[in-house]
């Protein structure tokens, strides 16, 4: 199975090398594409020097657009499987086996690594936990399936799911909407518990102040999304 | 009642000034289209705005009647403000849809640039499912376009 690791990165020159090394340590046959989302540092160069595929966006288009570029790359180049692993080092490639297993077994189209499904002590602020719980509850209700971590970008996808996200993928904070989209299109999704790490360098793109804005935006998007007609995933010719 | 309305009708000066201003708007929009600085598709709403305002400004009897219908007893030219504001809102909303479409297309272009650049750099053979991909990718964009055809 040709498998592609999709690694979105924005100014992650300090973290990206380690992520790539760890992805290769997990599986040397894994192909890697790093999407540098308009980075102003050497993210793309570092990745290229390490011999990965590199997609260099001409300017910053945001995480959703960046990840979708990766899905389009996977789609156009015929990969059967894709894993998503953020370039900031918070996802541990050693855990990839867990998210890949259900997809490889053909049980689901997308498998999401959840920080909360296993009750592993992932630390975050109280407000953020409330937000995460709320989103999980809303998505669970909409999709009639219990989910615990709606913001996890640590995922494995089969070709069908790649086709869906290559055709249409939410922009700003895509994981929540992506989950609902997946299920509305009749794709099967499951979660597996994984451990995640704190970032080593730099800061996350979601600050405390932006959280409220984020919640309002995501909830609005989810609500409007309920009234949107599904677009079919891309199909192989 | 009728007397009150007549007594507080549109003053001639207001009518003249408003007519002049709305005519100016129509002329400016027309000139912008003529000199190709404004595309027709984005000018239609402006022309409509200008035309409606010209008619309401010049036709005092009409403005007074409409004001009476709407229950505006004191000062009929207030209807001009209301109509003007309504059109400004419509134009702004139209622009929001235009900006949304442009940013969507901009994003797709950025993605295509990155994908093509990488393909050139890696000198890859033609992608296995480029045909399927390029045939079907416009699907979501078309949906967006279907969502707001009325204002175009």
Interface residues (C-beta under 8 A of the other chain):
Chain A: X35 X53 X54 X55 X56 X57 X58 X59 X61 X65 X68 X69 X72 X73 X75 X76 X77 X78 X166 X167 X168 X171 X228 X229 X231 X232 X234 X235 X236 X237
Chain B: X107 X110 X111 X113 X114 X115 X117 X118 X122 X124 X127 X128 X129 X130 X131 X132 X133 X136 X137 X139 X140 X143
